[in-house]
Amino acid sequence: MSNAALETAIEAAWEARDTITPDTGGEAREAIEDTLNALDTGSLRVAERQANGDWHVNQWA
């Protein structure tokens, strides 16, 4: 999934967080696993320095 798709899926999962359990599958599970993997490998960061020196925070991550 692209970062934009991950963001959308993670935000949807957050809104439905009361229904997510260890047994949850489907798009929510895939998005959570893909996000954790991207954070672990460094391809996604919670905060990124922009070219102009400002910081962008990926709050969804």
C-alpha positions, 0 to 999 in steps of 0.5 A: 500500500502507498503511504496515502492508502495506509494513512486512509486505512489507519485513520478508518481503523482508528475510528473503528478502534472499539471493534478491532481485536487481535482476531481482526483481519482484512484491510485493517490488519493489513494496514496496521502490519504494513505501517509497522513494517514501514516504520521498522524499515525506515521507509515511513517516519513519524516525523520528517524534516522538509526541504525548507527545514520545517518538520512534518508529523505523520500523526496517523503513524 
